[in-house]
Amino acid sequence: MMSRVTTPDGSGSTGTTRAATDRVREGIPAGSLRHLSVLFSRSPERATIEALYAFDAEVRRIVAATSHEAAHARLQWWRGELDRLAAGRPAHPLAQALQPLRGRRDLDPAQLHEVLVAADLDLARMTYRTWRELDAYLSRAAATTQRLIAATLAGERGLTPAEAEFAHRLGAATRQVEMLFDLDHDLARGRMYAPTEALEAAGIDPPAFARDWRSERARPFLADWRIRVGHELRALPAVLAEPAQRRAQRHGLVLAALHGRWLDRWTADTSHREGPSRELGPLTRLWTAWRTALRHP
């Protein structure tokens, strides 16, 4: 008799293909930056990439839960599910969609445990003293997913050192763009990612920054952070010196370009409230993705 493992959302190991498809699509909403980067990658591995993004979205939903106890319980369940995935018997539709990762070169679904570690840090409202400590968090929270995507796109030839570096830097940079735009949301929930030593070096009291990041004193710090991330995004194509690598990693190049354009929406006026005017318009998204993909045929 087939055993049944109950998932956190009440489904079981007998979940249908439609359930898996629906859950995967939740990770890349139509028209989103991730959706366009996957679409313009023109990769036959699209389904696996979408599944990785869906897992990332699932973990973010868990972290956003109002009950820490429930969030920790769900993360613990996912640790067991990743182990079941590695053993070839996943129960959750998302884990089932991730099965193509098993047994392939440079691909190990166990690496997704790092994403769960980052989620634990978020739930603990961890602060970071230095940029180096923040980068260690970013490596878990975002670069892990990008490395697995890059390895998927590299295929049987294997991931080159340049592609691995590209994926790490891409994940770290794009996550920092999200941090800059989500300052209100994160600080309201007690999560401050700006390194405390960097704030103090800029003459900013970290608790004061957490209370009001729009202060005059904080503007130069945030502007410098934005410039640093923008430079990193623009430098990413040069990491991939070989045309074949750029073709393979077209997804990441499109994602970097889209986040670069999004970051351009940031203004020096840090008192400006988030709103539609700071969103990247659909035509701009589509044009940026198409133009970037065209450069790497």
C-alpha positions in Angstrom: 0.0 0.0 0.0 1.3 3.5 -0.9 2.2 5.5 2.2 0.8 9.0 2.6 2.7 11.9 4.0 0.5 14.9 4.9 1.8 18.2 3.8 1.5 21.5 5.7 -1.3 22.6 3.4 -3.2 19.4 3.9 -2.4 17.7 0.6 -0.7 14.3 0.4 1.8 12.3 -1.6 -1.0 11.4 -4.1 -1.2 15.1 -5.2 -2.0 15.6 -8.9 0.0 17.1 -11.7 -2.4 20.0 -11.7 -1.6 20.7 -8.0 2.1 20.7 -8.7 1.6 23.1 -11.7 -0.5 25.5 -9.8 1.9 25.7 -6.9 4.9 26.2 -9.2 3.1 29.0 -11.0 2.7 30.8 -7.7 6.5 31.4 -7.6 6.6 33.4 -10.8 3.5 35.5 -11.2 2.8 36.5 -14.8 4.7 39.6 -15.7 7.0 39.5 -12.7 10.7 40.0 -13.0 11.3 36.3 -12.4 8.6 35.3 -14.9 10.2 37.4 -17.6 13.7 36.2 -16.9 12.5 32.6 -17.1 10.5 33.2 -20.2 13.3 34.9 -22.1 15.9 32.3 -21.1 14.3 30.1 -23.8 15.6 27.1 -21.9 14.1 23.6 -22.1 14.8 23.4 -18.4 12.1 26.1 -17.7 9.9 23.8 -15.5 12.8 23.1 -13.1 13.7 26.7 -12.8 10.1 27.6 -12.1 10.0 24.9 -9.4 13.1 26.4 -7.7 11.5 29.8 -7.7 8.3 28.3 -6.3 10.2 26.7 -3.4 11.8 30.1 -2.7 8.3 31.7 -2.7 7.0 29.0 -0.4 9.7 29.7 2.1 9.1 33.4 2.0 5.4 32.8 2.7 6.4 30.8 5.7 8.6 33.6 7.0 5.8 36.1 6.5 3.4 34.1 8.7 2.2 35.9 11.8 2.7 32.9 14.0 6.4 32.1 14.7 5.5 28.8 16.1 3.6 27.7 13.0 6.4 29.1 10.8 9.1 27.1 12.6 6.9 23.9 12.4 6.5 24.4 8.7 10.2 24.9 8.2 10.9 21.8 10.1 8.5 19.9 8.0 10.3 21.1 4.8 13.6 19.9 6.2 12.1 16.4 6.3 10.6 16.9 2.9 13.9 17.9 1.4 15.3 14.7 2.8 12.4 12.7 1.3 13.2 14.5 -2.0 16.8 13.4 -1.9 15.6 9.8 -1.3 13.2 10.0 -4.2 9.9 10.0 -2.3 8.7 13.6 -2.0 5.2 14.3 -0.8 4.6 18.0 -1.6 3.7 19.1 -5.1 6.6 21.6 -5.1 9.1 18.9 -4.0 7.7 16.6 -6.7 8.4 19.3 -9.3 12.0 19.5 -8.0 12.7 15.8 -8.7 14.6 16.6 -11.9 17.4 18.0 -9.7 18.2 14.5 -8.4 21.2 12.7 -9.8 22.4 15.4 -12.2 25.8 17.0 -12.4 26.3 19.9 -10.0 22.7 19.6 -8.8 21.9 18.5 -5.3 18.4 19.4 -3.8 20.0 19.1 -0.3 21.5 22.5 -1.0 18.0 24.0 -0.5 18.5 23.4 3.2 20.6 26.6 3.1 17.4 28.5 2.1 15.7 27.1 5.2 18.7 28.3 7.4 18.2 31.8 6.0 14.5 31.6 6.8 15.5 30.7 10.4 17.7 33.8 10.5 14.8 35.9 9.3 12.4 34.5 11.9 15.1 35.2 14.6 15.3 38.8 13.3 19.0 38.5 13.0 21.0 41.6 12.5 24.4 41.8 10.7 27.5 43.7 11.9 29.4 43.9 8.6 28.8 43.6 4.8 30.6 40.3 5.0 28.1 38.9 7.5 25.3 40.1 5.3 26.8 38.4 2.3 26.9 35.1 4.2 23.1 35.5 4.7 22.6 36.5 1.1 24.5 33.4 0.0 22.0 31.2 1.8 18.8 33.3 1.1 19.3 34.0 -2.6 22.6 32.8 -4.1 21.7 29.1 -3.3 18.7 29.2 -5.6 20.6 31.1 -8.3 23.5 28.5 -8.2 21.0 25.7 -8.7 19.4 27.5 -11.6 22.8 28.2 -13.2 23.8 24.6 -12.8 20.5 23.5 -14.4 21.1 25.8 -17.3 24.8 24.6 -17.7 23.5 21.1 -18.2 25.7 18.1 -18.5 28.9 20.1 -19.3 28.8 21.2 -15.7 29.0 24.6 -14.0 32.1 26.6 -14.7 33.8 28.7 -11.9 32.8 31.8 -13.8 29.1 30.7 -13.9 29.2 29.8 -10.2 30.6 33.3 -9.3 28.0 34.9 -11.6 25.2 33.1 -9.8 26.4 34.0 -6.4 26.8 37.6 -7.2 23.4 37.7 -9.0 21.6 36.3 -6.1 23.2 38.7 -3.6 22.6 41.7 -5.8 19.0 41.0 -6.7 18.1 40.3 -3.0 19.7 43.6 -2.0 17.5 45.4 -4.5 14.5 43.8 -2.8 15.8 44.9 0.6 16.1 48.5 -0.5 12.5 48.5 -1.8 11.2 46.6 1.2 12.7 48.7 4.0 9.3 49.7 5.4 8.0 46.2 5.3 11.1 44.6 6.9 11.7 47.2 9.6 8.0 47.1 10.6 8.6 43.4 11.3 11.8 43.9 13.2 14.2 42.8 10.4 17.0 45.2 9.7 19.5 44.0 7.0 21.7 47.2 6.9 25.0 46.2 8.7 25.3 47.9 12.0 29.0 48.7 11.7 28.4 50.4 8.3 25.6 52.4 9.8 27.7 53.6 12.7 30.6 54.4 10.4 28.2 56.7 8.6 27.2 58.4 11.8 23.9 56.7 12.0 22.5 55.1 15.2 21.2 51.6 14.2 18.1 51.8 16.4 17.3 55.3 15.1 17.6 53.9 11.5 15.2 51.1 12.4 12.7 53.7 13.6 13.1 56.1 10.7 15.2 55.2 7.7 14.0 58.3 5.9 16.0 60.7 8.1 18.4 63.2 6.4 21.4 61.4 8.0 20.4 58.1 6.4 20.1 59.4 2.9 23.8 59.2 2.0 24.1 55.7 3.4 21.2 54.5 1.4 22.3 56.3 -1.8 25.7 54.6 -1.4 24.1 51.2 -0.9 22.0 51.7 -4.0 25.0 52.8 -6.1 27.1 49.8 -4.9 24.3 47.3 -5.9 23.8 49.1 -9.2 27.5 48.8 -10.1 27.4 45.1 -9.2 24.4 44.4 -11.4 26.1 46.2 -14.3 29.3 44.3 -13.8 27.7 40.9 -13.9 27.8 40.3 -17.7 31.6 40.7 -17.7 31.9 37.8 -15.3 30.8 35.5 -18.1 33.6 36.0 -20.6 32.6 33.2 -23.0 29.7 33.7 -25.4 28.5 30.1 -24.7 28.3 30.9 -21.0 26.3 34.0 -21.6 23.9 32.1 -23.8 23.4 29.4 -21.2 23.0 32.0 -18.4 20.6 34.2 -20.4 18.1 33.9 -17.5 20.5 35.5 -15.0 21.5 38.3 -17.4 17.9 39.2 -18.0 17.1 39.1 -14.3 20.1 41.3 -13.6 19.0 43.8 -16.2 15.5 43.9 -14.9 16.7 44.5 -11.3 19.0 47.2 -12.6 16.1 49.0 -14.2 14.0 48.5 -11.1 16.8 50.0 -9.0 16.9 53.0 -11.2 13.4 53.8 -9.9 15.0 54.5 -6.5 15.2 58.2 -5.9 17.5 60.3 -3.7 14.4 61.4 -1.8 14.2 58.7 0.8 11.1 60.3 2.3 9.2 59.2 -0.8 6.7 56.5 0.2 6.4 53.3 -1.8 3.7 53.4 -4.4 2.9 52.6 -8.0 5.3 55.3 -9.2 8.2 53.2 -8.0 7.1 50.1 -9.7 8.7 49.0 -13.0 6.0 49.4 -15.6 5.0 46.3 -17.7 6.2 47.7 -21.0 9.6 48.7 -19.4 9.9 45.2 -18.0 9.1 43.6 -21.3 11.4 45.8 -23.3 14.3 45.4 -20.9 13.9 41.6 -20.9 13.6 41.3 -24.7 16.5 43.7 -25.4 18.8 41.8 -23.0 17.9 38.4 -24.4 18.5 39.7 -27.9 22.1 40.6 -26.9 22.8 36.9 -26.0 21.3 34.9 -28.8 
